[in-house]
Structures are given as structure tokens and as C-alpha cells.
């Protein structure tokens, strides 16, 4: 009888010990699943093309029509993993081809696509300035392959960027020293990872990007109304239940494996989605690692808003950066 009582006691103790752990991990997995859910397609932006686009999510009087282009090609090519196909828009400087101009790849943010006006505006600016542009949908977004319906916050997506470099070199004949990269929000994190992993990318612009994913997850939880102390649970649950190691690779690799390639970081001071300190931390890390980093903090600009608040200065600064790093002449 005493032995039975001891077994029951230990069982109850173990249950009481495991219940909070299970609850913690369960809450973490729910939050992780909610945060990384990614819906394929282009939502309200499906009618947008390089030739005609607008903002469907909020009212604005921004002159999008000033940044349209009349010619582009729909392309599709192999992504960064087996079974992944990437859907893109190739925007050469003219209908006759890319000429001698360099090329810049554009990487959209979470739950975004190439149809996003953020991408199309930057594409139009660069095209006007004399650059070829490649826009594409990351996996699980837009018209590219659906893998699992989840964004991996760049952990897998950076390989799609590297596959895009393959396509540019193999199909369009670009020299690696003429290939640049721009990323916005999660796309900036993805771009930083690709830049650090692929030395063929000569330079990168990171707009309102993040540096440390655990910090971003905690801040995203707090912004969404969850307690920040659940951040480790979300990270552990992603690995335990989904096999996703969110610490496998970090945007910090752009600054530790820079090989003296230039990095231009842009961040709005009024950004509440990805806090401005992330880019300030990039500047600090870059200085510690001897990286070629410049930064522009746009006063009063919200998340992804620098290009809209300061369009001409944005265009000039970004185009000059890519001209200096990739060659070519900036067209006014």
C-alpha cells in the first residue's frame, strides 16, 4: 500500500511538473504558428504589375504612376531547394535586353510578394536610374511554390535569393561583380543572410531590417499583445514540433562575412514594427567587424516608409550606392 502511494505521489509530482512545461511550449507553438503563417498568392495586390500599381491596404496620395515601367517579362526558375520554383518579373532596362547595366534583386517582406507596391516602387526607381531589376516571390508567397505555408523568417528563403543569383548568371549572363541586392523588412533579414552566405552578391541595401532574430521575436510578441517572456518558448517549439531552428543562421552573418563588400542600411525613426535600434546595432556590429557599412535614418518615416516620405532622396541615395558598388552611371 505504501509503495502504491509513493508511485501515485511521484506520478502526481511529475504531472504537476510537466503540465506547466507543456503549457509553456504549447503557447509558444501557437504563437510561433500565428507569427509565421504565410498565405500564398498576392491578396489585394494581384492586379499590380510593373506597368500599373497602387496601394490597396491604405489610402495614400503617393504618385505611384511616376515609377511604372512599360516592359517586363514573367519568369520562372528553380528555387533554393528541390521542388521549389520561383516566380518572378524580369525588368531589363529596355526591350532589347539588359545591355551593360548592372542588376539589382528585390526581396519582399513577410506575407508579401513581387506585387507589393513597396517592391514595385523601388523597382521603378532603380529602373529609372539605369539598373536592370529582378523581382521575385519567395517560397510560400505570391505565385512561387508552396512548401509548408510558413515563413521561416529568412532561414530557408535566403536560399531562394541565392538561386536567383544562379539564374541571373546562367540565363542572363551577368558577372557576379554586377549583382546587387535590396531587401525590405523580413526581406532585409533574408537579404542579409544571402549576402553573408553568397560572395557573388556585390552589395546590399537593407531597409528597416533586423539583426538578432530572438530580439525581433520578443518585440513582435510584445507588439502583438503577448508577454515577451514567451519568446524562448516560440523558438523552442518551432524546433521541437516543426523542425525549424530559428537560430540556424542570422542576419549578423552579413557583417561578419562581409569581405569588404558595401552594406547600406536604411531605417525610419518612427518605425514601430521593426524598431530602429536594429539598424543602429548593425552599425555597431559593422564597426566591430570592420565592415563597409553606411546608414541613413529617415526622420519621421514609418515601417517601409522612407521611400514614400523622401522619394527623390531615397532614389538618389540607393542608386548612387549601387552605382558605386556595381558600376554604371546613375540616370537622373
N, C-alpha and C positions, 0 to 999 in steps of 0.2 A: 504493500500500500504506500509506504514512504517513497519507494522507488518510482512508483507511478506518479505520485505527487510531484516529485522532483522533475520528472520528464515533462509533466504538464507545465510546471513553473518555468522551466527553461524554454519550452515552446512558446509560451506567452511572452517571455522576455525577448526571444528572437523576433517574434511577430511585432512587438512594440518597437523594436529597434529597426526592423525592415520597413514598416509602414511609412515613417517619415521619409526614408531614403527613396522608396518607390514613389511617394507623392512628389518629392522634390524633382526626381528625374522625369516623372510623368508631366509635371507642369513645365519643365524645361523643354521636353519634346513637343508639347503643344505649342509653346511659344516659338520654338525653332521652326516648326512646320508652318506656322502662321507667317512668320517673317520671311521665309524663303520661298513661299508659294509663288510660282511663276506660271502665268497663263499664256499659252502660245497664241499667235495672232497679233493684231495691231490695234484692237479695240476701236476707239473713236477716230484713230488716225489713219485708218485703212485707205481713205481717199487721198491722203497726202502722197505726193510724188515730188521729185526734184523740180518739176516744172510748175507745180501749184500746190501750196500747202498753207495751213493755218493752225492756230492753237484751238483745240476743241475742248480743253479742260477748264479754261477760264477766259474771261473777257480781257482783251488787250487791243490797243491800237498800234501795236508794233508793225512796221511796214514789211511784212514777210515777202511781199511781191518784189522787193528790191533785191532779194537774194535767191531768186529762182534761176534755173538753168534750162536750156531748151533741148539738150541732148544727153541721154544716158542709156545704159544697157543693163538689162536684168541678167544676172549671172548666178550660177550655182556650182559649188565645188566641194571637195571633201573637207570635212572639219577636222578637229584635232584628235578625235578618237574614232575607232572603227564603227561604222554605222551612222555617223553624224554627217549631215550635209548642211552646208551653209548657204543661205540665200542672200544675195547682195545686189547692190546697184553700183555699177562701174561708171564713174563720171569723168571722162577724159576731157582735156582742155578744149578739144574740138572733135567734130565728127570724123576727122581724118585720123585720129589716134592721139596718143599721149605726147608725141613729139619728144623734145629733150627735157621737158619739165619733170620735176620730182613728184612723188606721190605721197599723200597722207591718208592713213587709215583712220576711220572714226569708230569709236566703241561706245555704245549707248549704255544707259544705266539700268538698274533693276526694273523688271517688268516693262522695259522699253523695247524699241525696235528702230530700224532704219527710217521708219515713217515718222518718228518723233520730230516735231519742229525744232527741238534743240539740236538734233543732228543735221537736219536739212538746212538750218540757218548757217551753221558752221561750214557745211559743205559749200553753200553758195558763196560765203565769204572767201573761202580758200580758192574756189574756182575763179572768182573774180580777180584774185591776187596772182593767178598764174600757176596753180597747182592742179594736178590730177587728184581725184578723190576716190577712195573705195569705202563705201558704207555697207554694213552687213548686219544681219541678225545673229546674235549669239544663240547657241543651242537653247531649246525650250522657250524661245522668243520669236515673234514675228512669223516668218514662213520657213525658218530653219527647222531641222529635225527636233522632235520631242523625245528627250531621253527619259526623264522621270518627272517632269513638271515642277522642278525645283531649281532655284538659283543657288549655286554653290558659292556665291559672293566672290567669284573670280577663281576659285580653286580649280575648277575644270575649264572654265571659259577661257582662261588665258591661252589654252592650247588651240582654241579656235582662232585666236589672233595670230598665233604662230603659223597655223595652216593658211591664213590669209597672206602672210608673207611668202609662203611657198607658192601660192597661186600667182602673186604679182611677179615673182621671179621666173617661174616656169612658163606661165601663159602670156605675160605681158613684157617679159624681158628686162625687168628693172634690175639695176645694180643695187646691192644692199646699202650702199652709201647714199642712195637717193630715196630711201623709205623712211617716212616719219609716222608718228602715231599720236593720236589725240583721244583722251578718254574723259567722260563726264560722270561724276558721282561714282556708282559702283563700277562704271566703265573706266573711271580713272584708276581705281584699285586694280581692276583686271589689266589695264594697260601697264601699270607699274610692274605687275608680276611678269607680264610678257616681255617688257623691256629688260628686266633683270635677267630673265632666262634666255633671251634671244639676242645675241650681239649683232644680228643683222639689222635690227631696228636702230637707226642712227640717232634719233632724238624723240622726245616725248613731251606732250603738254598734258598736265593733269589738272582738270578743273574740278574744284570742290571735292577732292578725293580724300581718302582716309589712309592712315598709316598703320595703325595697330587694330586688327580685327576685334580682339577681346574688348578693347575700349569702345569701339564702334557698337558692338552688340549691347554692351551695358547702356550706352547712351540711347540706343534705339529702343531698348526696353523701357527706359525711363520716359522717353518721348511718347511712347505708346501707352503709358499708364501702368506699366509693370514695375515691380521693385527691381532695382539694379542688381541686387544680390542673386537674382535668378540667372544671371548671365553665364556663370560656370555650368549650371545645370543644362542650359540650352546647348552649350558646346559639348558637354559630355554625352548628352542624349543623342546629338547628331552623330557622334561616333559610335555609340553603343547600339542604337536602333537603326541607323541609316548608313552606317559605314563611312560617314563623311568626317574627315579630320579637318576641321576648320582652321587648324594651325599648321597644316601641311606646308603652306607657302604663304608669304606675307608681302605686301607692297614694299616693305623695307628692303627687299632684295634689289629694287631699282637703285637704291642709294649705296648699298654695299657691293654691288656688282656693276657699277656704272661704267667702268672702263673709260672714264673721262668723256663719255657721251653726254650732251647737254639735256637738262631737265628744266622745264618751265612750269611752275605751279601757280595756279590762279584760285583765289577764294574770295567770296563775298563776305564782308564783315557782318552782314545781317543774316547769314545762313544759320537756320535753326535745325536743319535736317542733318547735315554733317558739320559739326562745329569747326570754327575757324582754326582752333588750336591744332587740328590735324596737319594743316599745311605749315603752320609755324613749327610744328615738330619735325616736318620734312626738312625745313631749312636748317634746323639744329642738327639733325642726323646727317644731312648732306655736308655741313661744315666739319663734323667729326670724321666723316669718311673721305673728305677731300673731293666730294662730288661737285660737278659743274651745275649748280642749282641757282636759278633766279626765281623770284616770286613777285606776284602782283596781288595785293589785297585791295579789292574794289569796294570803296566806301559805300555802304548802304545797300549793296546788292544781296539778294536772297539766293537760295539754292538754285544753281544753274542760271542765275540772273545777270551775271556780268556781261554777257554778250548782248543782252537786251537793254541794260542801263547805259552801257558805254560801247555801242556797236562799232563806231568808227575806230576808237582806240583799241578795242578788242581785236578787230580785224587787222589793224596795223601791227600791233604787238605780236600776235600769233604768226602772221605772215612773215614778219621780219625774222622772228625766231627760226621758223622753218627755212627761210631763205639762207640765213647764216649757217645753219647746220646741214642743209641738204643741197645747197647751191640753187641757182635760179635767180631770176630777177622779179621782185615784187611789182605787180601792176597796180597802180593807184586805183 
